Amino acid sequence: MTFYLKYRPQTAAGLDLHSVRQEFEAILASGRFAHAYLFAGPRGTGKTSAARILAKIVNCKRNEKASDSGKRLSEPCNVCVSCREITQGNALDLFEIDAASNRGIDDIRELRERIKLAPARSRFKVYIIDEVHMLTQEAFNALLKTLEEPPLHALFILCTTEPEKLPATVSSRCTRITFPKASVSEVVTSLTKGVRSEGLSVAPEVLQALAKNVDGSFRDGMKYLEQLSLRATGRRKRISLEDVQRVVGGGRQVSVRRLLTALSEHNTDQAFGELARVTEEEVSLENYAREILEMLRLLLLSELGVVKTEPIKGLDLASVRLLITLFARAAVSLRSAVVPQLPLELAVAEWLGSSSGKQTSEPAVAVGIKASASPADPQKQRDNAGGKVPGKPSSVTFKTVVERWTKVLDTLRPQNHSLEALLKAAKPLELEGDSLVVEVAYPFHKQQLELGRYKTMVEAAMAEVFSTPLILRYVLRKATPAISPAMRKHENISGAVEDEEIVRVAEEIFGGKET
């Protein structure tokens, strides 16, 4: 059995997230529970484990009379038939449904028919629907009535990593428990259980290093611990910091700094050489990309005067922003890359071939990236036009941006329909150097489009379509002057078209109209 399943918590007190333990303690103390719960949080934070524990609590023999009288509920005994069956995964009255593969209306109709039947052995039928946001709109509509008026013997637990995708009509009928990313200390506590049970020898600083590189996921932590345990040979079964760095990829700050220094100097050989070394050492490239972004974040905050960190010569604020855009896109692509290192190599190649600097050696030319001229001396730029530094010249013209703007929308549509809908109601206004000004009609649209994740996606799409990185800036449309009655008819026609687009944007964001 894998470590994650082997050391899965079996009681509410055993849950590793402090905030979730408190929520369960409140349920036990009240002696009552809701008919439907929504467990929302990132992957690997224990949502399904907590759902199983709740199923045990409501069906444990200890609590048969407590829930009727409103007295305090007990922790699951893990001894009675119901608890043992849930632990073993063969309980007749516990139904775990993967919404990613059972997402249609027919699946939910079948659920509605089965739920009417009385439980086979336990007091309650418990339905755990994992990744519930994957259900179709028709399936949600079919589930809605059952959530609103469930049978007395039914309990629903909906689990999701993307609660914002749930219709408000569904989430409002559930009691929500939020599962945040685990802190480093919480991951260490979870890992310690496995270390002690397996008889491993792991120093506290090694556990800390491992916990820092799993992005708050208990499951990832246990997965890496299992990998490391297989490498632990000898009588002491010792796991060293070097083992963690080799398997997980953490603690690569020196390598990251070497890579960013090579990029700042536009040194192709050194940049690609550093990536090759990391790949050969079988480092987790996802964690390596995360460390790159963490260092770029510190450099960004340092440039803004928020924190102090050792700068990298040649990387100014604009350069750091561009690198964040490139490596953020690479980090997303790594999850599905056929050639593992290719997304990182593409990010490096795009930087070296961008208008922000010049290349010093040949490999980037081999992949079809043309070197650009070095920028003008910053001191000379400051001397121009009363000390104002002009924007960097862009290889794309505003006319090209306007003509190919629909290509940007087409690129974004498969990634995020809401974002594409918001941009369709906006339009490019002007190109100032490498900064594209986009005009939007409403403050709400501007607020949504300026969200960090949306801005990164749009800038990445533009870099793909225009083959050059551009920095986005959104402005609100200026108030239009009063129009003559002769133009009223034309205004009504164009206004109706725009209103239709606004309605589509609202429906994309808020999940459609209620019926």
C-alpha positions in Angstrom: 0.0 0.0 0.0 1.3 3.5 -0.9 2.4 5.7 2.0 -0.4 8.2 1.3 -3.1 5.6 1.8 -1.2 3.8 4.5 -0.9 6.9 6.7 -4.2 8.5 5.8 -5.8 10.0 9.0 -8.7 7.8 10.4 -10.1 10.2 13.0 -11.0 14.0 13.1 -8.2 14.5 15.7 -5.8 12.9 13.2 -6.4 15.5 10.4 -3.2 17.4 9.7 -4.8 20.8 8.8 -5.4 22.7 12.0 -8.3 24.8 10.6 -10.2 21.7 9.4 -9.6 19.9 12.7 -11.4 22.9 14.3 -14.3 22.6 11.9 -14.7 18.9 12.7 -14.4 19.6 16.5 -17.3 22.0 16.1 -19.4 19.4 14.4 -18.7 16.8 17.1 -19.4 19.3 19.9 -22.8 20.4 18.4 -24.0 16.9 18.0 -25.5 17.9 14.6 -24.4 17.8 11.0 -25.6 19.3 7.7 -27.2 17.3 4.9 -24.6 18.6 2.4 -21.0 19.8 2.7 -18.6 21.4 0.2 -15.0 20.6 0.8 -12.9 23.1 -1.2 -9.2 23.4 -1.5 -6.1 22.5 -3.5 -5.2 18.9 -4.4 -3.5 16.8 -1.8 -4.8 18.7 1.2 -7.0 15.8 2.6 -10.5 16.5 1.3 -11.3 12.9 0.5 -9.8 11.7 3.7 -11.9 14.1 5.7 -15.0 13.1 3.8 -14.4 9.5 4.7 -13.9 10.4 8.4 -17.2 12.4 8.3 -18.9 9.3 6.8 -17.5 7.3 9.7 -18.7 9.8 12.3 -22.4 9.8 11.1 -22.5 6.0 10.8 -20.4 4.9 13.8 -22.2 2.7 16.3 -21.1 5.0 19.1 -23.2 7.8 17.6 -26.5 6.0 16.9 -28.3 7.7 19.8 -26.2 10.8 20.1 -27.3 12.4 16.8 -30.9 12.0 17.6 -30.6 13.5 21.1 -28.3 16.4 20.0 -25.6 15.2 22.4 -21.9 15.5 21.6 -20.8 13.2 18.8 -17.9 10.8 19.4 -14.8 10.3 17.2 -15.2 7.2 15.0 -14.3 4.0 16.9 -12.7 2.3 13.9 -13.9 -1.0 15.4 -17.5 -1.3 14.5 -18.6 -2.9 11.2 -19.4 0.4 9.6 -16.1 2.0 10.5 -14.1 -1.0 9.4 -15.9 -1.3 6.0 -15.3 2.4 5.3 -11.6 2.0 6.1 -11.3 -1.1 3.9 -13.2 0.6 1.1 -16.1 -1.9 0.8 -18.9 -0.1 2.7 -22.3 -0.7 1.0 -23.7 2.7 2.0 -20.7 4.9 1.0 -20.7 5.9 -2.6 -17.6 7.7 -4.0 -18.2 9.2 -7.4 -15.5 10.8 -9.7 -17.2 13.6 -11.4 -14.5 13.9 -14.0 -15.5 10.6 -15.5 -19.2 10.5 -14.4 -20.2 14.0 -15.3 -23.3 13.7 -17.4 -27.0 14.1 -16.6 -27.6 10.4 -16.9 -25.1 9.7 -14.1 -26.9 12.1 -11.8 -30.3 10.8 -12.7 -29.1 7.3 -11.7 -27.8 8.8 -8.4 -31.2 10.4 -7.7 -33.0 7.1 -8.2 -30.6 5.1 -6.0 -30.7 7.7 -3.2 -34.5 7.1 -2.7 -33.7 3.5 -1.4 -33.0 3.0 2.3 -29.5 2.3 3.4 -28.5 -1.4 3.2 -26.7 -1.6 6.6 -25.9 1.9 8.0 -28.0 4.7 9.3 -27.0 7.1 6.5 -26.2 6.8 2.8 -23.1 9.0 2.2 -22.3 10.3 -1.3 -18.8 11.7 -1.9 -18.6 13.4 -5.3 -15.0 14.3 -6.1 -14.0 17.1 -8.5 -17.7 18.1 -8.5 -16.9 21.2 -10.6 -16.5 18.8 -13.6 -20.2 18.1 -13.8 -22.1 19.5 -16.8 -24.6 22.3 -16.3 -27.4 19.9 -17.0 -26.0 17.5 -14.3 -25.8 20.4 -11.8 -29.5 21.2 -12.5 -30.5 17.6 -12.0 -28.5 17.5 -8.7 -30.0 20.8 -7.4 -33.4 19.5 -6.4 -31.9 16.5 -4.5 -29.5 18.9 -2.7 -32.4 21.1 -1.8 -34.7 18.4 -0.5 -32.6 15.3 0.2 -34.0 12.2 1.9 -33.5 12.1 5.7 -31.1 9.1 5.3 -28.7 10.9 2.8 -25.6 12.9 3.3 -23.7 14.7 0.4 -20.0 15.7 0.5 -18.9 17.6 -2.6 -15.1 17.9 -3.0 -13.5 20.4 -5.5 -10.3 22.1 -6.3 -12.1 24.9 -8.1 -15.1 26.0 -6.1 -15.5 29.2 -8.2 -16.7 26.9 -11.1 -19.7 25.7 -9.1 -23.0 27.3 -9.7 -24.0 29.6 -6.8 -27.3 27.7 -6.6 -25.3 24.5 -5.7 -22.7 26.0 -3.4 -25.3 28.0 -1.4 -27.1 24.8 -0.4 -23.9 23.3 1.1 -22.0 24.0 4.3 -18.5 24.9 3.1 -15.3 23.8 4.8 -12.2 25.3 3.2 -9.0 23.3 3.0 -6.0 25.7 2.6 -2.6 24.7 1.4 -0.8 23.0 4.3 1.9 25.0 6.1 5.5 23.7 6.3 5.0 22.7 9.9 1.8 20.8 9.1 3.5 18.9 6.3 6.4 18.1 8.6 3.9 16.7 11.2 2.3 14.5 8.5 5.7 13.3 7.2 6.9 12.5 10.8 4.2 9.8 11.1 5.6 8.0 8.1 9.2 8.4 9.2 8.6 6.9 12.6 6.4 4.0 11.4 8.9 3.1 8.6 11.9 3.4 10.9 13.6 6.0 8.8 16.4 8.2 9.9 15.7 11.8 8.8 17.1 14.9 10.3 14.7 17.8 11.1 16.3 20.1 8.6 15.9 17.4 5.9 12.2 17.1 6.7 11.9 20.9 6.5 13.6 20.9 3.1 11.2 18.2 1.8 8.1 20.0 3.3 9.0 23.3 1.6 9.0 21.7 -1.8 5.6 20.0 -1.9 3.6 23.2 -2.3 1.4 22.5 0.7 0.3 19.0 -0.5 0.3 16.1 2.0 -0.1 13.6 -0.8 3.0 14.9 -2.6 4.9 14.9 0.6 4.1 11.2 1.3 4.8 10.3 -2.4 8.3 11.8 -2.2 8.9 10.2 1.2 8.1 6.8 -0.3 10.5 7.4 -3.1 13.2 8.4 -0.7 12.6 5.4 1.5 13.4 3.1 -1.4 16.7 4.8 -1.7 17.5 4.6 2.0 19.8 1.6 2.3 21.7 0.2 5.2 20.7 -0.5 8.8 19.9 3.1 9.7 17.8 3.8 6.6 19.2 7.3 6.5 17.8 10.0 4.1 20.1 12.9 3.5 19.6 16.5 2.3 21.3 15.5 -1.0 18.8 12.7 -1.5 15.9 15.2 -1.1 17.5 17.6 -3.6 18.0 14.8 -6.1 14.5 13.5 -5.9 12.5 16.6 -5.2 14.6 19.3 -6.7 14.5 21.7 -3.7 17.5 23.7 -2.5 18.6 24.7 -6.0 18.9 28.4 -5.3 22.6 28.4 -6.4 21.6 26.8 -9.7 18.7 29.2 -10.2 20.9 32.2 -9.6 23.4 30.8 -12.1 20.6 30.4 -14.7 19.2 33.9 -14.1 22.7 35.4 -14.2 23.3 33.7 -17.6 20.0 35.1 -18.8 20.8 38.6 -17.6 24.1 38.4 -19.6 22.3 36.8 -22.6 24.8 33.9 -22.4 23.2 31.1 -24.4 25.8 28.4 -23.6 25.7 28.9 -19.9 21.9 29.2 -19.7 21.2 26.0 -21.7 24.1 24.3 -19.9 22.6 24.9 -16.5 19.2 23.5 -17.7 21.1 20.4 -19.0 22.8 19.9 -15.7 19.6 20.1 -13.8 17.9 17.6 -16.2 20.8 15.1 -16.0 20.6 15.1 -12.2 16.9 14.0 -12.5 15.7 17.0 -10.5 11.9 17.5 -10.4 11.5 20.2 -13.1 8.2 21.4 -11.7 9.9 22.2 -8.4 12.8 23.8 -10.2 10.5 26.0 -12.1 8.8 26.9 -8.8 12.1 27.9 -7.4 12.9 30.1 -10.4 9.6 31.9 -10.0 10.1 32.3 -6.2 13.5 33.9 -6.9 12.0 36.1 -9.6 9.3 37.1 -7.2 11.9 38.2 -4.6 13.7 40.2 -7.3 10.4 41.8 -8.3 9.6 42.8 -4.7 13.2 44.0 -4.3 12.9 46.3 -7.4 9.7 47.7 -5.9 11.4 48.3 -2.6 9.2 45.9 -0.6 12.0 43.5 0.5 15.8 43.4 0.3 17.5 40.6 -1.6 20.8 40.3 -3.5 20.1 41.7 -7.0 21.2 40.1 -10.3 23.0 42.6 -12.5 21.2 43.4 -15.7 17.7 42.4 -14.5 15.6 45.5 -14.1 11.9 45.6 -13.3 10.7 45.2 -16.9 13.1 42.3 -17.4 11.9 40.5 -14.2 8.3 40.9 -15.2 9.0 39.4 -18.6 10.9 36.5 -17.1 8.0 35.8 -14.7 5.6 35.7 -17.7 7.8 33.3 -19.6 8.6 30.9 -16.7 5.0 31.0 -15.4 3.8 29.7 -18.7 6.6 27.1 -18.8 5.6 25.9 -15.3 2.0 25.3 -16.5 3.2 23.5 -19.6 5.6 21.2 -17.6 2.6 19.1 -16.3 1.8 17.8 -19.8 5.1 18.1 -21.6 6.1 15.1 -23.8 9.8 16.2 -23.6 10.1 17.2 -19.9 12.7 20.0 -20.2 11.3 21.5 -23.3 9.0 24.2 -21.7 11.9 25.6 -19.7 14.2 25.5 -22.8 11.5 27.4 -24.7 11.3 30.0 -22.0 15.0 30.5 -22.1 15.0 30.6 -25.9 12.2 33.2 -26.0 14.1 35.4 -23.5 17.3 35.2 -25.5 15.5 35.9 -28.7 13.4 38.8 -27.3 14.0 42.5 -28.0 15.2 42.9 -24.4 18.8 41.9 -25.2 21.3 40.2 -27.5 22.7 36.7 -27.7 26.3 35.9 -27.2 26.5 32.4 -28.8 24.9 30.2 -31.4 22.5 27.5 -29.9 19.5 29.8 -29.9 19.9 30.4 -33.6 19.8 26.7 -34.1 16.2 26.6 -32.8 15.2 29.5 -35.1 15.4 32.5 -32.8 16.8 35.6 -34.3 19.1 37.8 -32.2 18.1 41.4 -31.8 20.3 44.5 -31.4 21.4 45.5 -27.9 19.3 48.2 -26.3 20.5 51.8 -26.1 22.6 52.9 -23.2 20.1 53.7 -20.4 22.1 56.8 -19.4 21.8 58.2 -22.9 18.1 57.4 -22.9 17.7 59.4 -19.6 19.3 62.3 -21.3 16.7 62.4 -24.1 13.4 64.3 -23.9 13.9 65.9 -20.5 15.1 62.8 -18.8 12.2 60.6 -19.8 13.1 57.1 -20.9 11.3 56.1 -24.0 9.6 52.7 -24.2 11.6 49.9 -25.9 10.8 49.7 -29.6 8.7 46.7 -30.5 9.1 44.6 -33.6 5.2 44.5 -34.0 3.2 47.4 -35.2 -0.2 48.6 -33.8 -1.8 47.8 -37.2 -0.6 44.2 -36.8 -2.0 44.0 -33.2 -5.4 45.2 -34.4 -5.4 42.8 -37.4 -4.4 39.8 -35.3 -6.3 40.6 -32.1 -8.9 37.9 -32.9 -6.0 35.4 -33.0 -5.2 36.3 -29.3 -8.8 35.7 -28.4 -8.8 32.3 -30.2 -5.6 31.3 -28.3 -7.2 32.2 -25.0 -10.6 30.6 -25.6 -9.6 27.0 -24.9 -7.7 28.1 -21.7 -10.4 30.3 -20.1 -13.8 31.2 -21.7 -14.5 34.0 -19.1 -11.2 35.7 -19.9 -11.8 35.5 -23.7 -15.3 36.9 -23.2 -14.0 39.9 -21.2 -11.4 40.7 -23.8 -13.9 40.4 -26.6 -15.7 43.4 -25.1 -12.4 45.4 -25.1 -10.2 46.7 -27.9 -6.5 47.7 -28.4 -6.1 51.5 -28.1 -2.4 52.2 -28.8 1.1 50.7 -28.7 3.7 52.6 -26.7 7.0 50.8 -27.3 6.6 47.4 -25.9 3.5 48.4 -23.9 0.0 47.7 -25.4 -2.8 49.9 -24.1 -6.2 48.1 -24.2 -9.5 50.0 -23.7 -12.3 48.5 -21.6 -15.7 49.8 -21.1 -16.5 49.1 -17.5 -14.6 49.3 -14.1 -15.6 45.7 -13.3 -14.1 44.4 -16.5 -10.8 46.3 -15.8 -10.7 44.9 -12.3 -11.1 41.4 -13.5 -8.6 41.7 -16.4 -5.9 43.2 -14.1 -5.9 40.1 -11.9 -2.4 38.6 -11.9 -3.3 35.2 -13.4 -5.4 36.8 -16.2 -2.7 39.3 -17.1 -0.1 36.6 -17.3 -2.3 34.5 -19.6 -3.0 37.3 -22.0 0.6 38.4 -22.2 1.6 34.8 -22.9 -1.0 34.6 -25.6 0.2 37.8 -27.2 3.8 36.6 -27.1 2.7 33.5 -28.9 0.6 35.4 -31.6 2.9 38.4 -32.2 6.2 36.5 -31.6 7.4 39.2 -29.3 6.6 39.9 -25.6 4.3 42.9 -24.9 3.3 44.4 -21.6 -0.4 45.0 -21.0 -2.0 48.2 -19.6 -5.7 48.6 -19.3 -7.6 51.9 -19.4 -11.2 52.8 -19.0 -13.1 54.1 -22.0 -13.7 57.8 -21.9 -17.2 59.1 -21.6 -18.7 59.7 -25.0 -20.2 63.1 -25.8 -23.9 63.6 -26.4 -25.1 62.5 -29.8 -27.5 64.0 -32.2 -31.0 62.5 -32.8 -29.9 61.7 -36.3 -27.4 59.3 -34.9 -29.7 57.7 -32.3 -30.7 54.8 -34.6 -27.1 53.9 -35.2 -26.4 54.1 -31.5 -29.2 51.8 -30.6 -28.0 49.2 -33.1 -24.3 49.3 -31.9 -25.4 49.4 -28.3 -27.6 46.3 -28.7 -24.6 44.4 -30.1 -22.4 45.6 -27.2 -25.1 44.7 -24.6 -25.3 41.2 -26.0 -21.5 40.9 -25.5 -21.8 42.2 -21.9 -24.5 39.6 -21.1 -22.3 36.9 -22.5 -19.4 38.1 -20.3 -21.6 38.1 -17.2 -22.9 34.6 -18.0 -19.4 33.3 -18.5 -18.2 34.8 -15.1 -21.3 34.0 -13.0 -22.2 30.6 -14.5 -25.3 31.5 -16.6 -28.8 32.6 -15.7 -30.9 30.9 -13.0 -34.2 29.4 -14.1 
